[in-house]
């Protein structure tokens, strides 16, 4: 039942102690505010890391050759490992049950690119058709390199959207235009886009064409694979680790490398890297929760201390109420109502301000590995209700102390 007199008493107490009430409420609001902002940035970090890994397929593995660091079977350390077509073909055959997409890659470092009279400075890479899916490249126009291009060593090229904007702004479409690489004409057959401009500063040509024309022989710079998607993240990581170890073991045997020599054959797994980052973010979010909750506890302690002061100041009034027959529950309710009111208003004020700030500012934050910091509204709202419950507990102890005040002693209080 709504007791207007009780609320008049609460507001009257607040009016008499505006500064004290404001500071108490501020400590509670700041606790919620800090917690929500920290949780928002924790989610923003998770979003940022997920976005970074979306640049390539989430199940991708990349293989690079390195230099041996250990003597093995009479061979000295310091040998440079060279991947070749046979390594790629045999890997694709031996581990076909693991693989969804696959592509070798070679970097054409000596190619001089021209478009008409204009000289271009972009990277050239020889790849196979599956590379589009490994890199998560989206075709804006035309098509990507395909198997027929590889079989016929076609002189075709796929360019990034940034190259299109920089070089072909004066033509309706670059499809069909010719560029020359070291004097050899290549026909543009497609334009792709990726998440970052630097990823769009590449020109892709068929791997066979790159090896034949630019003296690549059967050498490869690296190999890349993706695994079939698995719904369970931990199962996907386990599958990736198994493939990674089997692939490394095969390549180490092929190139006569010590089994414990990790610098000779480098295999990078996107899933393993993602798991490390997400584990780190989980620890950071736990730390954010800890800091935020400690801040809220500090605010609740402030509420409890203020209510103890209120009880002390109103000792004589409480004695009069008891002398007039006020029941203990009535005294407890009087103190609890004020504690709950201050906690609730302050908690929702902190929640609304923090959520509003994240909503307005969050989309415009551009920091590495932080993307659109936000927080689930239900989680934030739950923290406020927990805060209200804590405020109730914080107010109960001063209220219980008020109930235990002896009537005669309270009436004597000055």
JOWOPE-V392740 format. One record per residue. RES is the residue in one small letter. D_FIRST is the distance of its C-alpha to the first C-alpha in Angstrom with 2 decimals. Layout:
BEGIN
[[RES/D_FIRST] [RES/D_FIRST]]
END
This chain:
BEGIN
[[x/0.00] [x/3.81] [x/6.26] [x/9.52] [x/11.73] [x/11.05] [x/12.00] [x/14.86] [x/16.10] [x/16.19] [x/18.10] [x/20.23] [x/21.25] [x/22.10] [x/24.15] [x/26.05] [x/26.92] [x/27.40] [x/30.33] [x/28.95] [x/25.69] [x/27.84] [x/30.24] [x/27.62] [x/26.01] [x/29.54] [x/30.46] [x/27.56] [x/28.26] [x/31.95] [x/31.44] [x/29.81] [x/32.39] [x/35.30] [x/34.20] [x/33.81] [x/37.11] [x/38.91] [x/37.70] [x/38.76] [x/42.20] [x/42.48] [x/41.96] [x/44.35] [x/46.98] [x/46.61] [x/46.98] [x/49.99] [x/51.77] [x/51.21] [x/52.66] [x/55.66] [x/56.47] [x/56.18] [x/59.36] [x/61.32] [x/60.52] [x/57.97] [x/60.37] [x/63.47] [x/66.04] [x/68.74] [x/72.05] [x/74.17] [x/77.51] [x/77.97] [x/80.58] [x/81.37] [x/80.66] [x/82.46] [x/85.94] [x/86.03] [x/89.02] [x/91.51] [x/89.78] [x/88.96] [x/85.51] [x/85.02] [x/85.82] [x/84.03] [x/82.57] [x/83.16] [x/81.19] [x/83.28] [x/82.96] [x/83.82] [x/80.88] [x/78.53] [x/80.16] [x/80.30] [x/76.67] [x/75.55] [x/77.57] [x/76.77] [x/72.99] [x/72.50] [x/69.84] [x/67.66] [x/68.31] [x/66.66] [x/68.33] [x/71.17] [x/73.29] [x/75.96] [x/76.17] [x/78.93] [x/78.78] [x/81.55] [x/82.10] [x/85.46] [x/84.67] [x/85.24] [x/83.12] [x/84.23] [x/83.04] [x/85.88] [x/86.97] [x/83.62] [x/83.27] [x/79.93] [x/78.43] [x/76.14] [x/75.96] [x/77.80] [x/76.82] [x/78.41] [x/75.92] [x/75.56] [x/73.39] [x/70.56] [x/69.94] [x/67.80] [x/65.17] [x/65.48] [x/64.81] [x/62.18] [x/64.32] [x/63.28] [x/66.16] [x/65.88] [x/69.34] [x/72.14] [x/72.16] [x/72.38] [x/75.44] [x/76.25] [x/78.60] [x/81.37] [x/81.36] [x/81.80] [x/84.51] [x/86.52] [x/85.82] [x/84.74] [x/84.65] [x/81.14] [x/78.25] [x/74.47] [x/73.03] [x/69.61] [x/67.62] [x/68.14] [x/71.90] [x/71.61] [x/69.83] [x/72.27] [x/75.52] [x/75.22] [x/73.28] [x/76.28] [x/76.58] [x/74.38] [x/74.19] [x/75.84] [x/76.44] [x/80.20] [x/80.98] [x/83.39] [x/83.03] [x/85.76] [x/85.31] [x/88.45] [x/90.34] [x/89.23] [x/87.31] [x/83.94] [x/82.16] [x/78.40] [x/76.68] [x/72.98] [x/70.28] [x/67.38] [x/64.19] [x/62.25] [x/59.24] [x/61.31] [x/64.26] [x/66.44] [x/66.18] [x/67.53] [x/70.65] [x/72.51] [x/75.20] [x/75.35] [x/78.66] [x/79.73] [x/80.36] [x/83.85] [x/84.78] [x/83.64] [x/85.65] [x/88.78] [x/89.06] [x/87.88] [x/89.78] [x/86.78] [x/88.82] [x/86.52] [x/84.43] [x/80.64] [x/78.33] [x/75.35] [x/73.83] [x/70.31] [x/68.50] [x/65.13] [x/63.75] [x/62.06] [x/58.26] [x/56.27] [x/52.55] [x/51.86] [x/52.33] [x/53.63] [x/56.13] [x/57.29] [x/57.86] [x/59.78] [x/61.90] [x/62.63] [x/63.68] [x/65.97] [x/67.67] [x/67.99] [x/69.71] [x/72.01] [x/73.00] [x/73.70] [x/75.73] [x/77.84] [x/78.53] [x/79.35] [x/81.90] [x/83.36] [x/83.88] [x/84.85] [x/81.95] [x/80.78] [x/77.66] [x/75.84] [x/76.97] [x/73.78] [x/75.31] [x/77.92] [x/75.64] [x/72.20] [x/69.55] [x/66.17] [x/63.24] [x/60.35] [x/58.05] [x/58.90] [x/58.42] [x/55.06] [x/53.96] [x/54.94] [x/53.05] [x/49.90] [x/50.05] [x/50.40] [x/47.49] [x/45.38] [x/46.21] [x/45.48] [x/42.04] [x/41.33] [x/42.41] [x/40.15] [x/37.15] [x/38.22] [x/38.57] [x/35.27] [x/33.32] [x/35.15] [x/34.15] [x/30.46] [x/30.81] [x/32.39] [x/29.41] [x/26.99] [x/29.30] [x/29.15] [x/25.35] [x/25.70] [x/28.50] [x/26.68] [x/23.73] [x/26.41] [x/27.84] [x/24.52] [x/24.26] [x/27.88] [x/27.46] [x/24.52] [x/26.16] [x/26.95] [x/23.48] [x/22.10] [x/24.85] [x/23.92] [x/20.27] [x/21.67] [x/24.28] [x/21.76] [x/20.11] [x/17.35] [x/16.70] [x/17.79] [x/14.49] [x/13.11] [x/16.29] [x/16.10] [x/12.59] [x/14.02] [x/17.02] [x/15.61] [x/13.24] [x/16.41] [x/18.58] [x/16.54] [x/16.21] [x/19.96] [x/20.92] [x/19.10] [x/20.44] [x/23.82] [x/24.06] [x/23.50] [x/25.84] [x/28.48] [x/28.08] [x/28.45] [x/31.37] [x/33.18] [x/32.82] [x/33.94] [x/36.88] [x/37.99] [x/37.74] [x/39.85] [x/42.29] [x/42.53] [x/44.90] [x/47.31] [x/47.73] [x/51.30] [x/51.95] [x/54.06] [x/52.06] [x/48.77] [x/47.71] [x/44.56] [x/42.14] [x/38.73] [x/35.85] [x/33.93] [x/30.56] [x/28.86] [x/30.38] [x/29.29] [x/25.70] [x/25.71] [x/26.95] [x/24.00] [x/21.52] [x/23.82] [x/23.79] [x/20.00] [x/20.33] [x/23.22] [x/21.32] [x/18.75] [x/21.81] [x/23.44] [x/20.64] [x/20.40] [x/23.91] [x/23.59] [x/20.34] [x/22.31] [x/25.12] [x/23.00] [x/22.04] [x/25.75] [x/26.91] [x/28.69] [x/27.59] [x/31.21] [x/32.00] [x/28.90] [x/29.92] [x/33.42] [x/32.37] [x/33.77]]
END
